[in-house]
Amino acid sequence: MRRGDRWLANDPLVADRLRAAGDPLVVDLGYGASPVTTLELAARLRTVRADLRVIGLEIDPERVVPGRDGVQFARGGFELAGLRPILVRAFNVLRQYPESAVPEAWSRILSGLHPDGLLMDGTCDELGRRCAWILLDRTGPLSLTLAWDPFTVEQPSGIAERLPKALIHRNIPGEPIHTLLTAADRAWAHSSPLAPYGPRVRWRHAANLLRDQGFPLRPQRRRLRDNTFTVPWTTVAPLS
């Protein structure tokens, strides 16, 4: 999840919304058996705005723990415990639901946001080496981001097993997400002569090849620590 936290703290839209919020409330929805990732999220986002409030929500009352380090914890689910956050992070929450349940879950969460609020619906593996997330506002999905450990994931399509629920069953020929991942693998392979300089240098070159082919990868605005790219949702939206 740290890859997602770094992205949130550096994304211009997210940072602008946090800074402009009258009540900078962030909800970490479904933090699981341990609140560690919620505490890390708070620490990362407080580099954007020091007076940020963070509340971790869990549907299981036995997982609700006492607050610490300025972070609170409470029981809650898609209804957000009646809160009106400017940002919700929901990581590895919807993966346990069928794909058909995603639109309703999104709708319920988004309806509880502040009018300018954002939702990050993400998925990652157990060690956080493969991460993917969709950023949404009240109008619906805005973008998809893929991020992976450049030293342990062999090629971009290695992220496919951790795509968000809205896309994980769409990685088949003919679907836009499959087209993107296939092109990313080709660009990665074409950039193999740069492998001796490290996977980050190699990925920068591969990303530029994808842009040259017309894929609208967002330019990097910070030092590249992860192999990552963000595209508009329209680039990967399911065909039906």
N, C-alpha and C positions, 0 to 999 in steps of 0.2 A: 504493500500500500504506500510505501514511502515514495515510490515513483509517481503515484497519483498525487501525493501531497506536494511534491516538488512542482508538479505541473500546475496544480491549483494556485500555488503561491506566485507563480510566474506568468500565468495566463492573463492577458490584459483585461478581458471581459470580467473574469472572476475578481481580479484585484480591484477593478473600478467599482464593481457592485459592492464589495466589502467596504471600500473606503467611503462610498456615498451613503451607506445605510444609516438611518437614524438609530436603529437598534441592530448592531452587528452580531446577530445570533446565528450560530452554525450548529446544525444537528448531525451527529454521526448515528445513522440509523442501523441497528442490528450489529453492535460492536462485538458480539460473541461472548465467549467464555472469559475473556480477559479484556480490561479496558486500556491496555497498553497502546493500541493503535489510535484510540481516541485522544489520549494524552499527547501522542506524537503529532497528530493532526493539529491540535491546539497550539503546540509549540511552533510548528511550521507556519501556520496562518497568522500567528501573532507577530511575525516579521513583517506582515503586510499592514496589520492594524493591531496595536498593542492592547486596546480595550475590548478585543473580541470576546464574546461569550460563547462557550461551547457546552452543549449538553449531549450526552450519549444516551440513546434510547434502546431498550431491549424488551422484547415481548415476554420473555421468561422472567418472572419476578425474582427468581433465585439468582439471576445474573446481575441484578441491580446492586451496585456497590456504593459505599460512601464517596462523596466528592473529595477531590484532592487536586492540588496544583491549579486551583481556579476553575476546574472542570466539574460539572454536575452530572449525575446519572439518574435516570428515571425509567419507569415502565412506559412503553409506547410502541406503536407499530406504524402502519401507513397513515394513520390519522395524525401522526406527529405529536400526540399527547396534547393537542390543542394549541401548539406553539405556531408562530408565524416566522420561521427562519428565512434568512436571506440566502442560505446555502444548506443543502442537504447532501451528505455523502452516504450512499448506500452501496457498500461493497460486499459482494458474495451474498446478497440478500435474495435477488430474483432468480438466481441460478437454481434454486430448489423448487421453482414454480414451472408449470408448463408455459410454452411460448405464448399460448392463447391468453394467459393471464396477465401478460406484460402491459398491454394498453390500459387495462383497468387499474393496475397497480400504479403505473405512471400518473394516470389521471387523478387518483386519490391523493398521491403525494403532492403533485403540482398544485392541486386545489387548496392545499394547506399552506403553501409558501406565501411569503410576502409578494406583492405584485411584481416586484423586480427580482424575485428569487430564482435560484438555479438549482438543478438537481444533477448530481454525478452518480450515474448508475454504472458500477464497475464490477469487474471480476478479476481475480488473480489466482495464481497457484499458491500452494502452501508456503513456499519460500519467497514469494513475491518476485520471481524471476520472469514471469509472463503476466502482463497486466493489460487490460483493455477497458475503456470506459466511454460512455456516451454522456455528453453534456446536454441538458435540456433546460428550457425555460417554459413558461406557461403556453407558448405557442407550439411546443413539441420539441423533438430532437434537433440540436444545432450542429453537433460534430461528433466524430468518432476519433479516439486516440488509441494508438497501440504503442506499448512500451515494453522493452525486454532487456534483460541482462546481456550485453554484447559478448560476454565471455562464456556463456553457457548455452545460449540458444543458437542453433546452427544457421537458421535462415528465417526471414520474416514470417513465413507461413507457420513456423513453430508456435506462433501465438494463437493459431486457430482454435486450439483446444480450450482456450480461455476467453473466447469471444463472449460478450454479453448475451444473455438469453435471447434478446431480440434478433441476434444475428447468427448464433452458433449453429443453428440448423440450416442456415442459408449459404454455407460455404460449399456450394455445389456448382458445377458448370452452368453458366447462363446468368447466375446471380452476380450483382455488382461487387459484393465483398469477395467473391472467389476471383473475379477478374482483377481486382486490386492486389490481392495476395499473390496471385500468379505472376503479375507484372513485377511486384516487389521482389519475388524470388529470382526472376530473370535479371533484374537490375543488380541484385546482390551478386549473382553468379558472374555477370559481366564485369563487376568491380573487383573480382578476385585478384588481379595483379597488385592491388593495394593492400592485400591482406598482411604483408610484413609490417605495415605501418600501424596495424591495430584495427579492431573491428569498428571503432568509432569513425576513424578516417574513411574506412571502406564504406560505411553506411552513409556518410555525408555525400560521397560520390554517387552511390546508388540512389539516394533521394533526389539528387539533381537530375539523374537520368529519368526518373519517374516524372519530374516536373517537365522535362523536355518532351515527354510523351503525352503531356496534357493532363496528368493527374495533379489536382490542386492541393499539393501538400503545403501546409502552412510553413513559412520560413521560421527557422530557429532564431529566437531573440536572446538566447543565453548560451553559455558554454555547455556543450553537449556532454552530459554525464551518462545518460541512457541512450540506447538506440530507440528512437521514438519518432512517431509522426502523427499529425492531426490532419484530417480531411473533413470537409463539410459533409453533413449527413446525407445530402442529396447525392453524393458520390457513391454511397454504399447502401442507401435505403432499399429494403426488399422490394421485389417487383410486384408482389401481391400480398 
